[in-house]
Amino acid sequence: MKRKTNFQAVLLLATLAAGTIALVAVMLWPTDANSLDAKEIPFNGARAYEHLKQICEIGPRPSGSEGMKKQQELLTEHFQKLGGKVTLQEVPSVRHPLTGKMVPMANLIVEWHPDRQERILLCAHYDTRPYPDRDPDNPKGRFIGANDGASGAALLMELGREMPNLKSKYGVDFVLFDGEEFIFRETDEYFLGSTHFARDYAAHPPAHRYRFGVLLDMVGDADLRLYYEKNSWSWQETKPLVRAIWDTAAKLRVREFVAQTRHEVRDDHLPLHDIAKIPTCDIIDFDYPYWHTEDDVPEKCSAESLARVGWVIHEWLKSAR
């Protein structure tokens, strides 16, 4: 993904008394009295973290690579064993900007309760950037993409265990997008998989319709903070969705969901919203210090972070209206 804007300027409130500042801090961040112990979370973050490590053990997984093929095989076997209907949606091939060869791509779609006509789309990208181009020492090195790529896929792998018995009027589709950032130059095109999915959905409307879409991107950071993404919060049709998810987190005392805007991010939710007209929000921790570096490895991620996000999404799914 590519950031569109930097941080908002910090507003200095010089006239606030020290006691008022402390009160604000208590309201925003957990204290010993209201913090949530990891043992209270029913979502199995440890198992999700094992999935993350399993994906990363494959190695780099850029579009069209052997690593991507192995990942597709791993995910297909995993979701089929859980009872999901798995299909690979072919994405038009693109020419590799360095070798000139055509690069095959495919989105991986997992359907749960396919008989339900009203559906929710949960998605993530599962390709990795070809290189850790923001690494200060080795920008052409080896990029594993533990948080930026594997975390969303791993969370969905664990969430899939809950889908067969999901108590909801909605069916759910998981979609793992290819070609999110098959980027070698800044002029290369982002979001190839999600754009193809959105165009196909708009041009050939299926019998079902998506009521909501939720994009999970970089949700494994050990120091997790999830703010409202600015596009998601500014679109009138997605604002109720964002509010519902963050309200769910507040009720569960998952304080890592912070009810404030912070970044405007260009990500896979844009074509879903703009082309497919699916109200889609982006759940992303864009303050991850290892973004697009060789240090984006499992050790910088956390089972507890995956547990917290997975629990919030599962509880929201059960209550979605």
N, C-alpha and C positions, 0 to 999 in steps of 0.2 A: 504494500500500500504506500501511498505518497501523501505526506502531510501538505495541506493547502495553506494553512496559516500557522504562525507561531503562537506562543502563549499570549493570553490577554495581558495587558499591563496590569500590574498589581496596584490596587487602590489602597493608598495609605490613609488610615484613619487616625491621624495624629491626636485628635481630641478625645479618643476613647480612653477611659480610665482603665487601669490595669485589671481591676476586678471585672469589668465588662468584657475585656479581651479573654480573660480566663473563662467566663461564662460561655462565650461563643465557642471556644475550643472544646468545652465539655459537650456542647450541643452537636458539634460536627464529628468528633472522634470518640471512640469508646473509652470508658473508664472501667476501673475494676468492678464497679457496681453493675454495669450494663453490657460488658463485653461478652462475647459468645465463645465458650470453650469449644475447641475442635471436636471434643468427644461428643458434643451435643448435636453434631451435624450428621444426619442419617445417610447422606450421599457419600459413596465410597471413593474418597479422593485418593487414597493409597492405590487403589486398583486403577483409577484413571491415570495416575502418575506412572504406573508400570506400563500402561499403554503408551504413554508419551515416550518413555525410554525405549520401548520396543520399536516404535516408529523411527526414533533417532538412530537406533542401532543399524538401520538400513543404510544410513549415510545420507548424503545430499539427495534431494528428490525434485530437481527441476523438471519442468515439462519435457516429456519425450524421452526421459532418461531411464536407465535400467532401475534406478532407485524408485522412480515413480511407478514403474510396472510392478515391482515387488510390493510397494505400498498398496496399490490397487488390489493385488491378490490377497494381501493380509486383511484389508478392510472388507473385501467381498466375503471372504470366508467367515470373518468375525460376525458380520451383520446377518448373514444367511443362517448361521447357527442360532442366532437369537430370534429368528423368525421373520426378519425383514425381507422385503422384495427388493433385490439389488439390480440396478441396470447401469450401464455405462452410456452416457449420452455423448456421442462423438462431437467434438468441437472442431470447426474448420482448421486445418493445419496452417501453420505459418512458416515462413522461411527463416531459418536460423540466420541471424544477422552476421555471424562470423564464418560459418561453414557453407552457407547457401543451401543446405539440405532442408527438406520439409520436415517439420516437427509435429508429430501427431499429439493430440490432446483429447481428454475426455473428462467430463464431469461425472462423479459417482453419485447416484441417486438411490436413496433407501426409503421405501414406502412402508408406513405402519398404518394398519386399519384402512386399506385402500378403498373400502366400500363407503367411507364417509366423504361426502361431497364438499363439505366445508373443511378447509385444511389450514394448518400452520406450517410455515417453512422455517426450519432451523438450518443454518448454513455456516460454512467456514471455507477458507481456501486450504488446499492440501499440497500445493506446490511450494518449493522453496526457491528463493532468489538464487540465480546462478552463482553469484559471488557475494562475499561479505563486503560490499563496496564502501561501507562506512567504517570499516576497521582501520584504525589509525596506523597500524603496523603492516597489515597484510590484506589490502583490499581485493586481491585476486586469490585469496586463500580458500579454505574449505568451509562451507556454510552448512551447518546442521539444521538450523531453524527449529529449535526446541519450542520456543514461545511463538515465534512468527512462522506458523505453519502447523507444527505438531500439536500445540495445545488445544486448538479448536477441534481437530480430528479426534484427539484422545478423549476430550470431554464428551463428544458425541458417541464414541465407542462405549463409554460407561453409561451414558444416558440411555443408550439402546436397550439396556437390560430392563429399564422401567417401561418401555413403550408397549409391549404386548398387553400389559394390564393397566394401561393408562385410563383413568376415569375422566373422560372428557367427551364433549360432543364433537370435538374436532379430530380429524385424522392428522397425522404429522408426517412430513417428509424431511429427511435429512438430505442436504445437497452439499457435496464437497467440490468446490470449484477448482478447476485447473487454470493455468495461465493467468493467475492473479497478478504475478509480477515476473513474467519472463522478460526481464529487462537487462539489456546490456548497455544501452545508451538512453539518456533522458528523453529522446525523441521516440523511443519504442512505446508501443501501445500497452496500457494496463488493462486488467479486468476482462480478458478474452473469454474465459469460461462463463462468468456471470452475465456478460453482455450477450453471448450466444443463448444462454438459458432464457434471459429476459425477452429477447427478440422472438424466440421460438414460442414462448408462452403468449406473447402478444399477437403473433401472426397466426398461430394455430391454437386457439383457445381450447384447453382440455375441458372435459365434463366437470371437473372439480375447479374450485376457485380458492385462492389463498387469501384468508382473512388477514393474516399478519405474517411478517417475516422478521426473523432475528438473526443477525450476523454476529458470530463469535470469533473475535480476532485478538490474539495476544492476551489470553485470559489466564495464563499460568504463572505470571510474574510472582516471585516470592514476596515482593513488596507491592502488593496489589492495591491499586486505587482506580476505580471505574467511575468516571464522570459522564454526565450527559454529553454525547457527541453533538456538536452544534447543528449539523444538518438534521440529524434525527429529532432534535428538540425544536428546530425552526419550522419543519413541515407540519402543517396543521393536522394532517391525517395520521402522523406518527406520534405526535406529542402524547395522546392518551395511552399509546402502547408503552412509551418510555416511562411515563408516570406510573403505569400499572406494575411494570417490572421493578422499578426502584421502590415503589411502595411495598411490594412483596418483600424486598430485601430489608426494608425498615422493620416490617412486622416480624421478620425472622432474626432481627438484630445482626444482620450481616452489614457491618458498617463500611466495608470496602466499597459499597455502592454509594457514591457521594452525589447528592442531589444538587449539583451545580454544573454549569457548562465550563469547558476548559479548552478543548481543541476542536477545530473543524478538520475532518479527515476525509480524504478521497479514498474510497474503499468499495468493495463489491456491493454495498447497499445502494450505491448511486444508480447503476443500471436497473436494479430491481425496482427502485422507486420511480425513476424517470421513464423507463421503457415499458416495463411490465405493469407498472401502476400498482405494485404490491406495497402496502405500507410497511416499510422495513426500517428497523433501527440497528445501529452499530454498537455493540458492546465491546469496548476496546480500552486497554490500558496503554496509552501512547507515551507515557513517561518512562518506558522501559529503557534503561541505559545501555543495553546490549543490542539494540535494534540494528540489524544488518551488520553485525560484527561476528568474528569467530567465537566470541564468548557467549553467544546465544545457544547455550547448552543446557541439558536437563538440570544440572546443579544450580542454575539460576532460576529455576522454576520450583513450584511448591505443590505438594499433594493437597495441602490445606486450601490453597487458592482455588484449585480445581474443584475441591469439595464445596466451597462456598458458592462459586458460580453455578455449579451443577445443581445444587440444592435450590437456589433461587429460581433457576429456569424450570426445574421440575415442578415446584410449587406453583409458579405462575401458570404453567401449562394446565394444571388441574383446575385452576380458578378462572382461566381465560373466558371472556364473554364476547 
